[in-house]
C-alpha cells in the first residue's frame, strides 16, 4: 500500500477562523489608533502573532514598550478566543470532512500543521481532533512559515518522508513553506494569490476523490515550477 502524509493548515483550510482573526486584530489596531483593512489582514495569514503585531505597528508608524506589546498580544488572543468559543461543527468548511474520511479509509497519514496556538481547542470544538494522527501548532515550532519547520515536524511525527507529503494551505507563506519542504503544495483559495502552489482549488468541493487517489498512487507528483504565474 502506498502511504502518503497529508498535512493540513487550520485557519482558512479546515475552518474559517480567518474572519475571527481579522475582527480581533481590527479591534486591537483600532484601540491604539491604527486603521486596519481586510487587505492588510491577508498579509497576516500564516504569520505568527508576534510578527503580525509588529507589522500592524509598522503600518501605523507606532512603537510600544515591551510590556505594552506583550499586553496587547494577550488582549488580541483573548478577543480571538471569545470569538472562537462558540464554534461548532457547522464551521467546518465544505467537503473537508469528506476528504479527511477518504484519507482515513485509505489509511493515509494525516497531520495538522498550523501557526495557531489554539489549534487543538478549535479541532475539539468542531469535533475533528480524533481524525488527526499528529498535530503541530504554534506551541511546537520556533520558526514561522515560510520556514518549513512546521511541515517537516509534521512529516517526522507521521514517520513519512517529506517528499511523500502533501500540504493544504491558504496562505502564500504556507505554500512557500511547503515548497521549501519539497512537499506537494495544494493551495486553497485564489490562483492569482497562490500561484506558487502545485495545484490550486477554490475549496475542497473542487477536489475529487480521483485526484486524491492519484496522489496516493504516485500518478500525481510534485512538478518543477513553471515560472509563469498565468498557469
Backbone bond lengths (Angstrom), bond angles and torsions (degrees), N, CA, C in turn:
res aa  C-N    CA-C-N  psi(-1)  N-CA   C-N-CA  omega(-1)  CA-C   N-CA-C  phi
1 X - - - 1.471 - - 1.524 110.13 -
2 X 1.326 116.14 133.90 1.458 120.33 173.94 1.517 109.05 -77.39
3 X 1.332 115.72 128.02 1.459 118.54 177.26 1.517 109.72 -120.36
4 X 1.310 115.34 122.17 1.456 122.23 177.39 1.527 109.25 -111.88
5 X 1.308 115.10 165.76 1.457 120.36 174.93 1.518 109.84 -110.12
6 X 1.316 117.18 123.36 1.464 122.25 179.81 1.530 108.04 -108.23
7 X 1.317 115.89 116.52 1.464 121.41 -174.76 1.528 108.76 -113.52
8 X 1.319 115.73 123.44 1.465 122.15 -175.59 1.528 110.82 -108.17
9 X 1.319 115.88 132.16 1.459 119.71 162.89 1.532 106.58 -70.04
10 X 1.315 116.99 166.53 1.470 120.28 -178.28 1.527 111.83 -102.61
11 X 1.320 115.97 -65.91 1.467 121.09 -173.92 1.522 111.08 -65.70
12 X 1.327 116.79 120.30 1.457 121.63 177.80 1.512 113.97 84.35
13 X 1.345 117.23 -4.97 1.463 121.34 178.85 1.524 110.13 -113.74
14 X 1.323 116.50 -53.65 1.469 121.08 178.95 1.527 110.79 -93.47
15 X 1.323 115.62 -43.73 1.473 121.73 177.56 1.521 108.67 -134.96
16 X 1.314 116.46 155.90 1.463 120.07 -179.02 1.530 110.10 -93.61
17 X 1.337 115.35 65.76 1.463 118.08 175.91 1.519 111.08 -81.10
18 X 1.349 116.93 -6.89 1.465 119.85 178.86 1.531 110.89 -56.24
19 X 1.333 116.43 -35.94 1.477 119.25 -179.06 1.522 110.81 -65.38
20 X 1.343 116.60 -32.16 1.458 120.32 179.72 1.528 111.10 -76.60
21 X 1.345 115.76 -35.82 1.471 118.83 173.65 1.528 109.81 -60.82
22 X 1.338 115.78 -44.08 1.467 119.78 -179.52 1.527 110.80 -59.60
23 X 1.321 116.18 -48.38 1.470 119.54 -179.19 1.523 111.82 -61.68
24 X 1.351 116.15 -40.91 1.471 119.72 -178.76 1.522 111.54 -69.56
25 X 1.336 117.55 -41.57 1.466 120.23 177.84 1.531 110.94 -67.31
26 X 1.329 116.34 -39.54 1.477 119.78 179.49 1.520 109.97 -63.11
27 X 1.320 116.28 -44.16 1.465 121.53 178.44 1.531 110.17 -57.63
28 X 1.336 116.13 -44.08 1.465 120.76 -179.29 1.530 111.09 -68.07
29 X 1.337 116.44 -49.30 1.470 120.42 -177.70 1.520 110.92 -59.36
30 X 1.320 116.38 -46.66 1.466 120.60 -179.96 1.528 111.64 -61.16
31 X 1.349 116.18 -32.67 1.475 119.79 -178.19 1.525 112.44 -67.80
32 X 1.352 116.62 -21.41 1.474 119.19 177.00 1.535 110.94 -111.98
33 X 1.347 115.08 20.77 1.462 120.57 171.78 1.511 115.55 78.87
34 X 1.340 117.42 24.55 1.463 120.90 179.32 1.523 109.09 -113.60
35 X 1.350 116.21 129.92 1.463 120.13 174.09 1.525 108.53 -71.68
36 X 1.330 116.40 148.83 1.467 120.04 -178.78 1.510 108.38 -145.32
37 X 1.349 115.73 122.37 1.470 120.73 -174.37 1.524 111.16 -108.26
38 X 1.330 115.34 166.30 1.462 120.06 176.76 1.527 110.81 -65.35
39 X 1.354 116.79 -32.34 1.471 119.92 177.49 1.523 110.52 -63.64
40 X 1.332 116.71 -40.46 1.465 119.81 177.11 1.528 110.35 -66.78
41 X 1.331 115.87 -37.85 1.462 120.16 179.09 1.531 111.56 -59.55
42 X 1.340 116.34 -34.00 1.471 120.39 178.15 1.527 110.61 -58.47
43 X 1.342 116.04 -34.20 1.471 120.47 -178.14 1.524 112.56 -74.66
44 X 1.336 116.83 -10.49 1.463 120.47 179.76 1.531 112.17 -97.15
45 X 1.331 117.32 -4.72 1.470 120.04 -179.00 1.526 109.93 -62.69
46 X 1.320 116.22 129.19 1.455 121.03 178.66 1.509 114.75 76.52
47 X 1.353 116.27 4.47 1.466 121.33 -177.12 1.524 108.86 -101.23
48 X 1.333 117.23 144.87 1.465 121.04 -178.44 1.524 111.49 -62.99
49 X 1.327 115.91 161.21 1.462 121.03 -179.58 1.533 111.36 -62.86
50 X 1.340 116.03 -40.74 1.473 120.31 179.88 1.522 110.32 -61.11
51 X 1.339 115.50 -50.52 1.473 118.92 -177.74 1.521 110.79 -67.42
52 X 1.325 118.37 -33.10 1.469 121.21 178.01 1.526 110.76 -61.72
53 X 1.340 116.30 -46.27 1.469 119.39 179.45 1.521 110.50 -66.02
54 X 1.331 117.12 -38.08 1.478 120.33 176.99 1.526 110.42 -59.23
55 X 1.333 116.78 -43.13 1.463 120.56 -179.44 1.531 111.06 -65.68
56 X 1.326 117.51 -41.86 1.478 120.82 178.59 1.527 109.93 -60.94
57 X 1.327 116.74 -43.03 1.471 120.47 178.71 1.523 111.28 -64.13
58 X 1.348 116.22 -37.76 1.468 120.19 176.83 1.521 110.51 -63.36
59 X 1.345 116.61 -44.74 1.472 120.39 179.55 1.526 110.79 -61.69
60 X 1.319 116.40 -35.55 1.459 120.09 -179.30 1.512 113.71 -90.97
61 X 1.356 116.36 3.93 1.471 121.78 -178.46 1.528 110.56 50.16
62 X 1.330 115.20 47.25 1.467 122.22 -174.43 1.525 109.55 -124.83
63 X 1.325 115.90 144.02 1.468 119.52 174.72 1.528 108.72 -124.58
64 X 1.328 115.64 151.78 1.462 121.47 -177.96 1.525 109.85 -132.32
65 X 1.319 115.97 157.10 1.461 119.68 170.72 1.524 108.87 -68.51
66 X 1.315 116.48 161.18 1.462 120.07 -179.93 1.528 111.05 -61.33
67 X 1.328 116.26 -39.56 1.468 120.29 179.40 1.524 111.42 -62.47
68 X 1.347 115.79 -44.05 1.468 119.96 -179.26 1.524 110.32 -68.12
69 X 1.338 115.88 -36.99 1.469 120.61 177.62 1.529 109.97 -59.55
70 X 1.332 115.95 -47.33 1.466 120.55 -179.31 1.531 111.01 -65.86
71 X 1.337 116.18 -38.09 1.470 120.00 178.84 1.524 110.44 -62.24
72 X 1.348 116.25 -43.94 1.458 119.90 -178.13 1.536 111.42 -68.68
73 X 1.327 116.78 -35.36 1.467 118.52 175.93 1.520 110.76 -61.30
74 X 1.313 116.24 -42.06 1.461 120.46 177.89 1.519 111.42 -65.63
75 X 1.339 115.89 -39.85 1.464 120.97 179.69 1.526 110.90 -63.35
76 X 1.330 115.53 -43.15 1.465 119.11 178.59 1.522 110.17 -59.33
77 X 1.330 116.30 -44.24 1.459 119.17 -178.36 1.526 111.24 -65.85
78 X 1.327 116.61 -38.99 1.471 120.20 177.39 1.525 110.89 -60.93
79 X 1.353 115.95 -45.00 1.468 120.48 178.78 1.531 110.66 -61.31
80 X 1.342 115.25 -44.10 1.467 120.84 179.87 1.527 110.87 -62.57
81 X 1.338 116.35 -44.83 1.469 120.37 -179.47 1.525 111.11 -62.71
82 X 1.334 116.37 -35.31 1.469 119.31 176.79 1.529 110.75 -61.70
83 X 1.349 115.80 -38.61 1.466 119.86 179.08 1.527 111.55 -68.67
84 X 1.352 116.60 -44.60 1.477 118.86 -173.51 1.527 112.96 -81.53
85 X 1.326 116.31 -9.50 1.466 119.75 -177.03 1.526 112.77 -59.92
86 X 1.330 115.45 -28.34 1.473 118.99 -178.03 1.520 114.13 -94.24
87 X 1.344 117.65 10.20 1.471 119.50 -177.65 1.526 112.01 -68.38
88 X 1.346 115.41 150.58 1.467 120.87 173.59 1.528 108.17 -147.54
89 X 1.323 116.75 -171.01 1.469 121.13 -174.69 1.533 113.27 -60.28
90 X 1.329 116.71 -22.47 1.471 119.41 -179.35 1.530 111.78 -65.63
91 X 1.324 117.34 -15.11 1.468 121.01 -177.98 1.529 112.75 -88.70
92 X 1.337 117.79 -5.16 1.467 119.93 176.93 1.532 107.73 -67.62
93 X 1.323 116.99 132.42 1.463 120.38 -177.88 1.534 110.88 -68.88
94 X 1.353 117.60 153.13 1.463 122.13 -172.54 1.530 114.17 -54.08
95 X 1.318 115.73 131.75 1.470 125.81 173.57 1.525 114.81 69.50
96 X 1.333 118.38 3.90 1.466 120.22 174.38 1.525 109.71 -60.38
97 X 1.326 116.90 -46.97 1.468 121.08 -178.23 1.525 110.82 -62.76
98 X 1.321 117.39 -37.48 1.473 121.30 178.79 1.531 110.27 -61.20
99 X 1.332 116.89 -45.44 1.463 120.82 -179.80 1.532 110.49 -66.57
100 X 1.331 117.20 -43.46 1.470 120.32 178.11 1.527 110.66 -59.86
101 X 1.321 116.96 -45.33 1.468 120.58 -179.75 1.527 111.75 -63.91
102 X 1.333 116.63 -36.56 1.472 120.73 176.77 1.521 110.38 -62.83
103 X 1.327 116.76 -43.82 1.464 121.02 -179.71 1.531 111.19 -66.21
104 X 1.319 116.34 -37.83 1.476 120.20 176.99 1.525 109.83 -64.60
105 X 1.322 115.57 -45.16 1.474 121.37 -179.91 1.524 110.91 -59.84
106 X 1.342 116.01 -34.86 1.461 120.84 -178.05 1.535 111.71 -92.84
107 X 1.333 115.84 9.94 1.465 123.00 173.89 1.524 112.69 57.14
108 X 1.309 115.13 44.00 1.463 121.09 177.88 1.534 110.42 -93.48
109 X 1.336 115.54 161.00 1.458 119.96 176.05 1.518 110.29 -77.93
110 X 1.321 117.39 134.83 1.474 121.67 -179.01 1.522 108.77 -130.42
111 X 1.326 115.89 123.74 1.464 120.95 179.03 1.520 110.01 -134.33
112 X 1.313 115.18 159.21 1.462 121.53 171.86 1.522 107.53 -106.54
113 X 1.334 116.35 137.54 1.459 121.21 176.13 1.510 109.16 -133.03
114 X 1.328 116.67 93.80 1.466 121.75 -170.42 1.518 111.81 -132.33
115 X 1.328 115.54 146.69 1.471 120.57 174.49 1.528 111.03 -75.84
116 X 1.328 117.29 -14.92 1.461 121.36 -175.55 1.522 111.78 -68.04
117 X 1.327 116.15 132.68 1.464 120.59 174.84 1.530 110.77 -84.62
118 X 1.322 115.91 -3.89 1.466 121.40 -179.15 1.522 111.71 -107.44
119 X 1.341 116.84 15.61 1.461 120.83 -172.00 1.525 112.92 -58.70
120 X 1.318 116.82 -46.69 1.467 119.45 -177.68 1.526 111.19 -63.77
121 X 1.317 115.68 -40.47 1.466 120.71 179.23 1.528 110.85 -61.73
122 X 1.345 116.16 -44.41 1.463 120.48 -178.77 1.528 110.67 -66.30
123 X 1.340 116.90 -45.18 1.470 120.05 179.59 1.524 111.09 -61.14
124 X 1.329 116.17 -35.73 1.462 120.15 177.68 1.525 110.56 -65.85
125 X 1.346 116.47 -43.77 1.466 120.76 -177.73 1.534 111.93 -63.45
126 X 1.350 116.10 -34.87 1.474 118.61 -178.19 1.538 111.43 -97.02
127 X 1.337 115.98 8.71 1.470 122.99 172.85 1.534 112.90 63.08
128 X 1.345 116.05 41.33 1.464 120.14 177.38 1.526 113.34 -117.69
129 X 1.317 117.70 -4.14 1.464 121.16 -172.12 1.529 112.46 -53.37
130 X 1.331 115.93 -42.51 1.478 119.78 -173.89 1.518 112.97 -70.46
131 X 1.332 118.24 -12.45 1.468 120.85 -179.02 1.535 112.47 -80.44
132 X 1.339 116.57 -12.02 1.466 120.73 -177.27 1.520 110.78 -104.31
133 X 1.326 115.42 127.87 1.468 120.14 177.91 1.524 110.93 -76.25
134 X 1.330 116.38 -32.86 1.467 121.34 -178.49 1.523 109.64 -139.12
135 X 1.320 115.20 144.02 1.460 120.41 177.49 1.528 108.76 -129.65
136 X 1.328 115.42 124.57 1.459 121.60 174.00 1.524 106.32 -119.47
137 X 1.328 116.47 119.14 1.466 119.25 -178.47 1.528 109.99 -128.88
138 X 1.322 115.96 -169.01 1.458 121.18 -176.18 1.513 114.40 -62.00
139 X 1.326 117.40 -16.81 1.464 120.85 177.37 1.534 112.31 -80.05
140 X 1.336 116.95 -14.32 1.466 121.30 -170.97 1.523 113.99 -106.02
141 X 1.329 117.85 -6.78 1.468 120.27 -174.22 1.523 111.13 -122.87
142 X 1.329 114.85 155.78 1.469 120.06 177.39 1.525 111.19 -109.78
143 X 1.344 116.53 -14.66 1.467 120.76 -177.60 1.525 109.34 -121.49
144 X 1.311 116.39 131.57 1.466 121.53 -178.55 1.530 110.72 -83.73
145 X 1.337 115.81 154.29 1.464 119.79 170.23 1.533 107.85 -55.84
146 X 1.327 120.25 140.73 1.470 128.89 18.52 1.540 115.81 -83.17
147 X 1.312 118.66 5.69 1.463 118.24 171.53 1.530 108.37 -63.62
148 X 1.337 118.29 138.59 1.466 120.63 -174.76 1.532 114.55 -81.31
149 X 1.334 118.45 4.91 1.465 121.06 -172.82 1.528 113.46 -49.86
150 X 1.340 117.24 -47.12 1.466 121.11 -174.89 1.535 111.13 -59.90
151 X 1.341 116.72 -39.19 1.460 120.04 -178.32 1.529 111.49 -79.01
152 X 1.323 117.14 -34.65 1.469 120.27 178.08 1.530 110.80 -66.06
153 X 1.341 116.54 -38.11 1.468 119.73 175.65 1.528 109.73 -65.71
154 X 1.341 116.22 -41.12 1.465 120.74 177.94 1.517 111.77 -58.11
155 X 1.345 116.41 -44.89 1.466 120.89 178.59 1.527 110.88 -63.45
156 X 1.325 115.30 -41.63 1.473 120.71 179.94 1.528 110.91 -61.79
157 X 1.333 116.54 -43.54 1.469 120.12 179.90 1.530 111.79 -66.08
158 X 1.330 115.76 -33.00 1.470 119.78 177.55 1.525 111.34 -79.31
159 X 1.337 115.69 -11.72 1.472 122.15 -176.13 1.530 110.83 59.63
160 X 1.337 114.32 43.80 1.464 121.98 178.43 1.526 107.89 -128.80
161 X 1.324 117.06 136.44 1.467 121.15 -177.95 1.537 110.11 -62.03
162 X 1.345 116.68 143.56 1.476 119.49 -179.91 1.530 113.75 -52.44
163 X 1.328 116.78 -39.34 1.474 118.98 -177.77 1.524 112.44 -69.94
164 X 1.333 117.35 -9.91 1.467 121.78 175.09 1.528 111.94 -102.86
165 X 1.334 115.76 17.56 1.474 120.41 -179.14 1.524 111.56 -111.44
166 X 1.311 114.04 153.37 1.465 123.36 -178.91 1.522 107.39 -128.22
167 X 1.324 116.21 132.28 1.469 121.15 -177.34 1.528 109.81 -114.13
168 X 1.337 116.18 134.67 1.469 122.57 171.79 1.521 107.80 -105.65
169 X 1.324 117.31 120.46 1.466 122.49 -173.50 1.524 111.33 -141.41
170 X 1.333 115.99 149.72 1.468 119.52 176.24 1.515 112.45 -113.89
171 X 1.350 118.06 1.10 1.467 120.39 -176.68 1.519 110.80 -116.49
172 X 1.321 115.19 152.07 1.466 121.11 176.67 1.527 109.93 -61.10
173 X 1.334 116.41 -44.74 1.472 120.69 179.88 1.526 111.01 -60.08
174 X 1.330 116.60 -38.66 1.456 120.89 179.69 1.523 112.83 -68.60
175 X 1.332 116.38 -40.18 1.469 120.60 176.83 1.528 109.90 -63.86
176 X 1.327 116.27 -42.13 1.466 120.15 178.70 1.528 110.60 -63.63
177 X 1.329 116.74 -37.40 1.471 120.80 177.55 1.526 110.98 -65.05
178 X 1.330 116.64 -42.40 1.470 120.82 178.44 1.524 110.82 -63.47
179 X 1.328 116.65 -42.50 1.467 120.37 177.90 1.522 111.05 -63.56
180 X 1.334 116.71 -40.75 1.470 120.90 179.67 1.523 110.99 -64.28
181 X 1.344 116.38 -29.40 1.471 121.28 178.11 1.528 112.37 -84.77
182 X 1.352 116.83 -0.81 1.470 123.37 -178.93 1.529 112.06 62.88
183 X 1.340 114.86 35.08 1.462 121.18 177.06 1.533 108.94 -103.49
184 X 1.336 116.67 155.51 1.473 119.45 172.87 1.522 107.55 -64.97
185 X 1.322 116.32 125.73 1.465 121.74 -177.27 1.524 109.26 -105.01
186 X 1.331 115.40 117.21 1.470 120.66 178.20 1.521 108.22 -111.16
187 X 1.324 115.48 116.31 1.453 120.95 179.86 1.518 110.94 -84.72
188 X 1.312 115.81 137.00 1.465 121.87 173.84 1.528 106.70 -112.65
189 X 1.330 115.92 103.77 1.463 119.63 -176.24 1.514 110.97 152.18
190 X 1.321 115.71 -139.03 1.467 121.31 -174.75 1.522 111.08 -99.37
191 X 1.340 115.61 136.47 1.460 120.98 -177.13 1.524 112.80 -62.66
192 X 1.344 116.79 -36.05 1.463 118.44 -177.47 1.533 111.85 -69.62
193 X 1.330 117.30 -22.12 1.462 121.52 177.08 1.531 110.65 -88.95
194 X 1.322 116.49 -40.44 1.468 121.74 -171.17 1.532 112.29 -106.15
195 X 1.329 116.64 32.24 1.466 120.90 -173.14 1.531 113.56 -65.31
196 X 1.333 117.65 -13.37 1.470 119.47 177.27 1.530 112.10 -78.85
197 X 1.328 116.98 -8.40 1.473 120.98 179.25 1.527 110.60 -74.55
198 X 1.341 116.09 159.05 1.466 120.80 175.54 1.521 111.02 -71.82
199 X 1.332 116.02 -36.17 1.469 122.91 178.06 1.522 107.56 -142.03
200 X 1.321 116.52 147.47 1.467 120.59 176.43 1.527 109.35 -130.86
201 X 1.319 115.71 130.36 1.466 122.75 174.63 1.511 107.97 -125.89
202 X 1.326 116.58 144.31 1.466 119.41 178.30 1.532 110.55 -61.83
203 X 1.314 116.63 -39.60 1.460 121.86 177.47 1.531 108.32 -162.71
204 X 1.316 117.48 -178.16 1.460 120.80 -174.40 1.527 113.30 -71.78
205 X 1.324 118.05 -15.00 1.467 119.27 177.50 1.526 110.59 -66.24
206 X 1.332 117.44 -20.61 1.470 121.54 179.91 1.531 112.30 -88.04
207 X 1.328 117.10 -7.21 1.467 120.42 -177.86 1.527 109.14 -94.75
208 X 1.332 116.16 116.98 1.468 120.23 -177.32 1.531 110.72 -85.74
209 X 1.312 115.08 158.58 1.465 120.71 175.15 1.530 109.26 -63.16
210 X 1.323 117.04 -35.33 1.471 121.27 177.93 1.524 110.92 -60.50
211 X 1.321 116.64 -41.78 1.473 121.17 177.66 1.528 110.30 -59.48
212 X 1.323 116.36 -45.79 1.472 121.15 178.35 1.526 110.09 -61.73
213 X 1.336 116.98 -44.35 1.464 121.11 179.93 1.533 111.29 -62.81
214 X 1.328 116.82 -37.24 1.467 120.74 179.78 1.533 111.17 -68.82
215 X 1.318 117.18 -32.74 1.463 119.89 174.98 1.526 109.92 -68.18
216 X 1.330 115.88 -45.54 1.468 120.23 -178.67 1.530 110.89 -61.68
217 X 1.324 116.87 -40.65 1.473 121.28 -177.09 1.522 112.40 -75.69
218 X 1.331 116.35 -15.86 1.464 120.12 -178.65 1.511 113.88 93.40
219 X 1.342 117.03 2.55 1.475 119.72 176.16 1.522 110.85 -63.59
220 X 1.328 115.39 -35.84 1.464 120.64 177.50 1.520 107.76 -102.27
221 X 1.332 115.25 122.14 1.472 120.81 179.68 1.521 109.24 -123.93
222 X 1.316 115.16 170.11 1.461 119.89 175.43 1.519 107.90 -73.74
223 X 1.328 116.16 123.12 1.462 120.96 -178.44 1.522 109.75 -99.22
224 X 1.355 116.57 152.63 1.475 118.96 172.55 1.522 108.69 -57.81
225 X 1.318 115.80 141.23 1.464 120.23 -174.74 1.531 111.65 -68.73
226 X 1.327 115.14 135.19 1.446 120.92 166.81 1.514 107.50 -82.70
227 X 1.324 117.30 126.60 1.461 119.30 -173.60 1.518 113.49 -72.18
228 X 1.329 117.69 -16.11 1.455 120.28 176.98 1.524 110.53 -71.58
229 X 1.347 116.18 131.04 1.462 118.85 -179.58 1.523 110.69 -86.39
230 X 1.332 117.08 2.77 1.463 119.50 -179.99 1.519 111.47 -83.59
231 X 1.330 116.67 -14.20 1.464 119.54 -175.68 1.503 111.88 -92.72
